[in-house]
Amino acid sequence: MIDTVRLNINAGSGGNGCSSFLREKYRPKGGPNGGDGGDGGSAYIVGDSSINTLLHIKFNSTIYVIHGGHGGGKNKRGANGDDKKIMVPMGTVVYRMYPDGEKEYVDDITTENPRLVAVGGRGGWGNSRFASATNQQPVLAQRGEKGERVVLFLELKLLADVGLLAKPNAGKSTLISMCSAAKAKVADYPFTTVEPILGVVKVGRNDFVMMEVPGLLEGAHEGIGLGHEFLRHAERARLYVHMLDGMSEDPVEDYLMINQELEQFNPEMASKNQLVVVNKLDVTEVRETQEDLEARLMHAIGDKGSSVQFISAATGEGVDKLMGNILGALNDLPKEEPVEGPQVEPMRFRPQRSSAKEAVWRDSRGVYVVESESMERLTAYADTKDQRVLLQLWREMRRSGLANSLIDAGIEAGDTIRFGEVELTWF
């Protein structure tokens, strides 16, 4: 089972605005009519109950969302880029990864509600947007905003009502195969099951989801025998069925060991309700020692309130009664409502403009560097050889206060100014 994936998402960038003017037979010098660029597509994580693995993402772990279309003349707006929905199994936990290796919790996907994870950039304005009473022939148009680039870490924790816990070769696969349609591998050797198996158990008109967790060894909480991988999936279960091998050297010690591993891995798991079941009642030795073993187990259970039931998964003896007891225990437990994860700052609904103030500084070559997202978008495709363009850029810098900042920094005619990758000469 593929249960962890690193996912690279590139949201769509906005389309560029168009610089255009109306030119018709009887209107040779019409006004500006450049349209806006379309918005880039965004990426969403969506829960899908029909899948139970991240395998479909594992080999397609870099996702590109469609960009917005460029604006055109006659005020034609570019098409918006289509959003991308990334389907994941229910129970997937989403984290955002940062370059320093830190990860931040984003959401726990337990519903089909789409979760926004990467936002597309807004389309740039066409030159018609810049028309005013004092600027009737605007030649500037904006470049579209870049879409968000995020790296996500997806961790699958399967959702089930009942978690079936035991040491290896206790009979879990036999039980889940008998009481559900799950096709678990059954064999007479340890670790027959190497990944969690889900099965739907029907009891009358009711049903519940049972998950077989691969066999646990002592030290599972430290990762021994892939214990970390197995225990992670059991965290979500509302109820545990703790199956013991009646032929084990000491079933009581097995019971105590498993509970100790639960406690050390996650104390909340150890506090959940358990039904203790001893398997292999069809073996004469187990049947003969049933009363003594039950008494010892009840003493070990103590005040936890659990009872002990003996079954034979191989013959089906006691299995129907066990399923009824499980259903009754589930009905007595409160139904957990899905909780939406907190909206964290990095997963915003629109990329924020640079939080840093617009700044001006001079580099070692004597070039005046202007840090301004809005000016970078304006100058990206501007024809800086056109005097009209330069005059309108000057107007925009004066409006934003950057012109005064450049003057205060000591700029003089003929000095070079850099906006992102664009350089022009101050005049």
N, C-alpha and C positions, 0 to 999 in steps of 0.2 A: 504493500500500500504506500502510495506517495502522499505524505502528510505534511511536508514542509516545502515551500517554494519561495524563491526570491524572484520578484516580479518587477520589471522595469517598464514604466508607463510614460509615454510621450504624448501629452494632450495636443490637440490641434492648435496651430497658430492662427491668429486672425488674418483675414485677407487684407491686402493693401488698398487704401483709398485711391481713387483715380483723379488725375488732374486733367480736366477737359473743358472745352468751351463750345457753346452752341454755334454751329456754322450751317446756315441755311441760305437758300438762293436769295431771299429778300431780307435776310438777317445775317449779314456777313460777319458782324462783330457782336454776337449774342453773349449772354452772361455765362458764368461758370455752371457746368452741369455734370461734374464728376461725382460718381456715386461712391457710397461707403463700401468697404470690404465686409464680407460676412464673418460671423464669429466662428472660431474654431470649435471642433467637437470636444466634449468632456468625456471622462471615463468614470464608470460606475461599477461598484462591486454589488452583485445580486445573488442572494441565496437561492439554491435550486435543490429541492428535495429529491429529484430524480437521479442525482449523482452523489457518489460517496468517496471520491478520491480527487486529488489535484493533478492527476496524471496528464489531463488534457492541457494543463498550463505548463507543466514541467518542461516540455520541449517547444513551447511557444511563449517563452518567458519575457520577451520584449514586444511591447504593444505600441503601435503607432495609430493615433486617432486622426481622422481626416481633418485637413486644414480648411479654413474658410476660403471661399472664392474671392477673387479680386473684384473691386468695383469697376464699373464701366461708364462710358459716356451716356448722355441722356438720363443721368441720375439713376442708372441701373446699379442696384445693390448686389454685391456678391452673395452667392449661396452660403448658408451656414453649413459647417461641417457636421456630419452625422455623429451623434454620440455613440460611444462604445460601451456595451454592457458585458462585463466579465463574470461569467457564471461560476459559482463556487458551491461546494456542499454546505449544508446547514452545519453550524458548529465551527466554521472557520473564523479564527481570530486574526485580525489585520493589524500589523504594526507598520509604522513608517521608519525607514532606515535613513541615517544621516552619514555623511562622508567620514565622520570620526568613529563610526562603528556603533554609535548609540541608536537605540530604537525606541519609538514612542507608540504607546497603545492608541489605536484609532477607533476600532469597533469590533464587536462580536456579532458575526452574521448569524442570526437565529430566525430571521424572517425573510420574506421575499421583497421587502422594501429596498429600493436601490440606495446605495451609499456612495455619495460623491467622493472620489479620491483624487482626481486630477482635473483641473479646470482649464478649459480651452481659452485662448486669448481672444480679446475683443477685436473686431475689425477696425481698421483705420478709417478716419474720416476722409471723404473726398473733398476736393477744393470748394465745392458749393457750400460746404459747412462754414468756410472761413469768410464768406461774403458779408460785407457790412457797408454802412453808409460811407465810411472812410476808406474802405478797401473793396472796390467793386470788381476788381480783376484779380482775385486771389490765384496764385499759381502753386501754392503749397498743398500737399496732400500727405496724410499720415501713413506710416507703415503699420501693419497690424501688430498687436501684442503677441509675444511668444506664449505658447501654451506651457502649462506647468510640466516640469520633469520631476517625477517622483520615483523612488525605489521603495517597494513594499515587501514585507516579509509575511507570508501567509502560513499559518499553523492550524492544522485541522485537528479539532477535538470532537469526535463523533458524539452525536446526540442520541441518547437511548434512555428508556424508562428504567431498565434493569441492567445492571452490570454483573456478569457471571465471573466470579473470581475463584482461583484455585491454583495449586501447584501444578506443574506439568503432569499430564497423563492421569488426571483425576476423573475424566469422563465428561468434560464440558462439551466437547464436539458431539459426542453421542447424544447428549441431552438436547442441545439446540437443534440438531438434525431431526430428532424425534418429535419435538413440539412445535417446529416451524418448518417453513419451506427452504430454509437456509441449507446450502450444500457444503457443510463443513467436512474437511478431510478427517477420517477416522482411522487410526492405526495404533498398534500396540508398542509405541515408543514415544519418549518425551519430545516436546516441541513439534508435534504434528501440525499444530496451528502456529503460524508465524506472523499473522496479522489479524486485527480484530474482525469479527464476523457479526453482521447484524441479521436478525431474524424477527419477523412479525408473528407473534403468538396470539391465536384466537381462542378465547374462552367464552363460549356462548355467543352473545352478540357483541361482546367487548373484545378489545385487542390491546396489545402493548408491544413495544419494541425491546427485545432482549439483545444484549451485546456480549459475545464471548470474547473475553480478554485473554490473549495468550498466557500460558503458564508463567507464574511469578516465582522467582528464586529469592533466597535470602540475599539482601543487598540490592534488591531491585530499585530502591529509592536512590541508589548511587549509580544506577545505570547498568548493573550486572544483569546479564541475560536480556539486554535491551529493555530493562525495566522502566527507564524513563519514557521510552516510546509507548510502552503498553499502558502504564499508569496514567499517562496524559489523557488517553481516550476514556478511561474509566471515571474521570473527574466529573463528567456531566450527568452521570446516572443518578436517578432519584433514589433508587433502592439497590442494594447489593444482595445477590444470592451467593453465599460463601459455601462453595462445594468442597467437601473433604473426601479424600480417598479412604474408604473403609479398610483397605488392605495396606495402608501406609504403616510404617513402623510405629508412629505415634501421631494420630490425627489431631490430638489436642495441641501438640507442639506446632503442627502445621497451622492450626487455627490462630495461635498466638503469633506466629511468625508473620503471617499475611497481614494481620491487624497492625503489627508493629511497623511493617513496611508502609502501610497506608498512613499511619500517624507521622512517620518521618518524611514522607513525600509531601503530604498535605493534610494537616490536622482536621480540616473540614471533611475529608473523605472518611476518616476513622469515626467521626461522629454521626455519619448517616446510618439509617436503619439497615439491619442485615437480617436475612433469613439463613440459618445455618442448616446445610443439607449434607448428609453422609451418603455417599454413593456406594454401589456394588453390594446391595442387600442380597443379591442373588447368590453371593458366595457364602457358603455354609459358615465359615469362620466369622464373618461379619455378623450374620444373623445370630449366632450363638453368643457373641459378646455385645449385642446391641444395648441391653439394659445398662451394663457397666460403662460402656462408652458414652451413652447418653448422660449418665450421672456425672461423669468427669467433664464433659463438655459444658453442661449446665453450670457446674462450679466455675469453669474458666470464663464463661460468659458473664457471670455475676449479675449485677444490677442493670445490664444493658437491655434486659427484657425480651431477648430473642428466644424462640423455642428451637428445638432440634427435630428435624425430620429425616427419616431414612427412606431412600429410594433405590431403585435399580434402573439406571438409564438404559441398560441393554435390553431388559425385558419389559420396561414400561411400568413396573410396579411402583405405585405411589406418585407417578409423574403427574397424573391428572389432578390429584389432591394438591400437589405442590403448585401447579399453575393457578389453581383456585386461590390458594393462600397468597400467592404473589399478587394476584389481581385485588384481593381484599386489602393487602398492605398498601398497594398503590392508591386505592380509593381513599384510604385513611390519611394519605399524605396530601398536603396542599399542592395544588398545581402551580408550578413555577411559571410566571409570566415572563416573556422575553423582555429584556431591558435593553433599550437602545444605548449604545456607547456614547460617551461625551463627544461633542463636537470640538475637536482640538484645533488650535490656531493654524497649523500648517495645512489642514484640509479646509480651506476657506471656500466660499461660494464664488468668489471672484478674485483673481490674483491682485493683490494689493500693489499699488505703485510703490516704488522704492521708499522704504520708511526713512532712509537717510535724507537730510535736507539737501536741496540743490546746492552744489558747491563749485567753487572755482579755485584751481591751484596751478602752479607752474612747475613743469617737470625739468629734468636736467638739461634738456635741449632748448629750453626757453619757450616751449609750446604751452599755451594756456589751455588746460584741460577743463572742460565743462562737464560736470556730472549732473545730468538732467535727463530722465527717461523721456519726458515729453519732447525735448529738443532733439534727442537722438532719433525719435520716431519721425520728426519733421524733416530732418536733414538726410535721412537714410537714402532716399531716392530723389532728393532735390537737385536740380541743375544749378550748382553754385557758380557757374560761369555767367548766368543770367542776372543782370543787375536788379531786375524786379524781384527775383528770388531772394537776393541778399537784403534788399530793403524790407521785404516782408519777414525775413528771419530776424532782422534788427528790431522790427516792431514787436515780434513775439518775445524776444529777449528783454526788451524794455518793459513789456507788460508783466513779465514774470519777475523782474528785478535783477535778472542775470546781467543785463547791460551795466547797471550801476556797480555790480560786484566786479565785473571785468575792469571797469574804469578805476575802481578803488585798488585793484590788484596791480595797476600800473600799465595796462595795455596801451599800446600806441599803434598808429596806422602802420600797416605792413606786417604786424605780428601775426603769428599763426594760432588759430583756435582749433581744438579737436573736440568733436562731438562723437563719442563712440569710435567708429572707424572712419569718420568723415573729417577732413581738415579743410579749412577755408581761411582766407586772409582778412584780417580786420581792416576796415576802411574808415 
